[in-house]
Amino acid sequence: MSMALLILGMGLCSFLPRYLPLAVFADREMPPLVQTLLRYTPPAVLAALVFPAVLTPSGRGVELTLSNPYLIGGVVAFVAGLISKRFLLVTAIGIAAFYLSRALLG
């Protein structure tokens, strides 16, 4: 298989799932159930990206210990997010908690 066909195929695999719903629903309103379900997409994607990095930082299994600075930073950021709901502040607090716990734990 040539490199150009491979690039074209991967481009279509990336483009079509994004374009088809826009083409189908462009001239009509989405059903209420679909609208409700789509509201949960960003948190689900964020969780799918964050949880593996926080819970298995070494890639060798789940590390639910206080010696895991990723877990400490993630929990502190989660609590800060529940309290403040300000993205930059939560990010700064989570990063600070991560580096502080990493420095203290070694």
C-alpha positions as a Markdown table, in Angstrom:
| # | Residue | x | y | z |
|---|---|---|---|---|
| 1 | Met | 0.0 | 0.0 | 0.0 |
| 2 | Ser | 1.4 | 3.4 | -0.9 |
| 3 | Met | 1.9 | 6.1 | 1.6 |
| 4 | Ala | -0.5 | 8.4 | -0.2 |
| 5 | Leu | -3.3 | 5.9 | 0.0 |
| 6 | Leu | -2.6 | 5.4 | 3.7 |
| 7 | Ile | -2.7 | 9.1 | 4.4 |
| 8 | Leu | -5.9 | 9.5 | 2.4 |
| 9 | Gly | -7.5 | 6.6 | 4.2 |
| 10 | Met | -6.5 | 7.9 | 7.6 |
| 11 | Gly | -7.8 | 11.4 | 6.6 |
| 12 | Leu | -11.1 | 9.9 | 5.7 |
| 13 | Cys | -11.3 | 8.0 | 8.9 |
| 14 | Ser | -10.7 | 11.2 | 10.8 |
| 15 | Phe | -12.9 | 13.5 | 8.7 |
| 16 | Leu | -16.1 | 11.4 | 8.0 |
| 17 | Pro | -17.1 | 10.8 | 11.7 |
| 18 | Arg | -16.9 | 14.5 | 12.3 |
| 19 | Tyr | -18.6 | 15.6 | 9.0 |
| 20 | Leu | -21.5 | 13.1 | 8.7 |
| 21 | Pro | -23.4 | 14.2 | 11.8 |
| 22 | Leu | -23.1 | 17.9 | 10.7 |
| 23 | Ala | -24.3 | 17.0 | 7.2 |
| 24 | Val | -27.3 | 14.9 | 8.5 |
| 25 | Phe | -28.4 | 17.4 | 11.2 |
| 26 | Ala | -27.5 | 20.7 | 9.4 |
| 27 | Asp | -31.0 | 21.6 | 8.3 |
| 28 | Arg | -33.0 | 20.2 | 11.3 |
| 29 | Glu | -32.8 | 20.2 | 15.0 |
| 30 | Met | -31.4 | 17.3 | 16.8 |
| 31 | Pro | -33.7 | 15.2 | 19.0 |
| 32 | Pro | -33.8 | 16.1 | 22.7 |
| 33 | Leu | -32.2 | 12.8 | 23.7 |
| 34 | Val | -29.2 | 13.4 | 21.4 |
| 35 | Gln | -28.8 | 16.9 | 22.7 |
| 36 | Thr | -28.9 | 15.6 | 26.3 |
| 37 | Leu | -26.3 | 12.9 | 25.5 |
| 38 | Leu | -24.0 | 15.3 | 23.7 |
| 39 | Arg | -23.8 | 17.5 | 26.8 |
| 40 | Tyr | -21.9 | 14.6 | 28.5 |
| 41 | Thr | -19.3 | 14.2 | 25.7 |
| 42 | Pro | -16.7 | 16.8 | 26.9 |
| 43 | Pro | -16.6 | 15.5 | 30.5 |
| 44 | Ala | -16.4 | 11.9 | 29.3 |
| 45 | Val | -13.5 | 12.7 | 26.9 |
| 46 | Leu | -11.7 | 14.6 | 29.6 |
| 47 | Ala | -12.1 | 11.8 | 32.1 |
| 48 | Ala | -10.8 | 9.3 | 29.5 |
| 49 | Leu | -7.7 | 11.4 | 29.0 |
| 50 | Val | -7.0 | 12.2 | 32.7 |
| 51 | Phe | -7.9 | 9.1 | 34.7 |
| 52 | Pro | -5.3 | 6.8 | 33.1 |
| 53 | Ala | -2.6 | 9.4 | 33.6 |
| 54 | Val | -3.5 | 10.0 | 37.2 |
| 55 | Leu | -4.3 | 6.4 | 38.3 |
| 56 | Thr | -1.5 | 4.6 | 36.4 |
| 57 | Pro | 1.4 | 7.0 | 36.0 |
| 58 | Ser | 4.0 | 4.3 | 35.6 |
| 59 | Gly | 1.8 | 2.2 | 33.3 |
| 60 | Arg | 2.3 | -0.9 | 35.5 |
| 61 | Gly | -1.1 | -0.9 | 37.2 |
| 62 | Val | -3.3 | 1.3 | 39.4 |
| 63 | Glu | -1.5 | 3.2 | 42.1 |
| 64 | Leu | -4.0 | 4.4 | 44.7 |
| 65 | Thr | -1.4 | 5.4 | 47.3 |
| 66 | Leu | -0.3 | 8.6 | 48.9 |
| 67 | Ser | 3.0 | 8.2 | 47.3 |
| 68 | Asn | 1.5 | 8.9 | 43.9 |
| 69 | Pro | 1.9 | 12.7 | 43.2 |
| 70 | Tyr | -0.4 | 12.5 | 40.2 |
| 71 | Leu | -3.2 | 11.2 | 42.3 |
| 72 | Ile | -2.6 | 13.8 | 45.0 |
| 73 | Gly | -2.5 | 16.6 | 42.4 |
| 74 | Gly | -5.6 | 15.3 | 40.7 |
| 75 | Val | -7.6 | 15.0 | 43.9 |
| 76 | Val | -6.6 | 18.5 | 45.0 |
| 77 | Ala | -7.5 | 19.9 | 41.6 |
| 78 | Phe | -10.9 | 18.1 | 41.7 |
| 79 | Val | -11.7 | 19.5 | 45.1 |
| 80 | Ala | -10.5 | 23.0 | 44.0 |
| 81 | Gly | -12.8 | 22.7 | 41.0 |
| 82 | Leu | -15.8 | 21.8 | 43.1 |
| 83 | Ile | -15.2 | 24.8 | 45.3 |
| 84 | Ser | -14.0 | 27.5 | 42.8 |
| 85 | Lys | -15.2 | 26.5 | 39.3 |
| 86 | Arg | -12.4 | 28.7 | 37.9 |
| 87 | Phe | -10.3 | 26.8 | 35.3 |
| 88 | Leu | -7.0 | 28.6 | 35.6 |
| 89 | Leu | -7.1 | 28.7 | 39.4 |
| 90 | Val | -7.9 | 25.0 | 39.5 |
| 91 | Thr | -5.1 | 24.2 | 37.0 |
| 92 | Ala | -2.6 | 26.2 | 39.0 |
| 93 | Ile | -3.6 | 24.6 | 42.3 |
| 94 | Gly | -3.5 | 21.1 | 40.8 |
| 95 | Ile | 0.0 | 21.7 | 39.4 |
| 96 | Ala | 1.2 | 23.2 | 42.6 |
| 97 | Ala | -0.1 | 20.3 | 44.6 |
| 98 | Phe | 1.5 | 17.8 | 42.2 |
| 99 | Tyr | 5.0 | 19.5 | 42.4 |
| 100 | Leu | 4.7 | 20.0 | 46.2 |
| 101 | Ser | 3.8 | 16.4 | 46.8 |
| 102 | Arg | 6.5 | 15.2 | 44.4 |
| 103 | Ala | 9.1 | 17.3 | 46.2 |
| 104 | Leu | 8.0 | 16.1 | 49.6 |
| 105 | Leu | 7.6 | 12.5 | 48.7 |
| 106 | Gly | 10.8 | 12.3 | 46.7 |
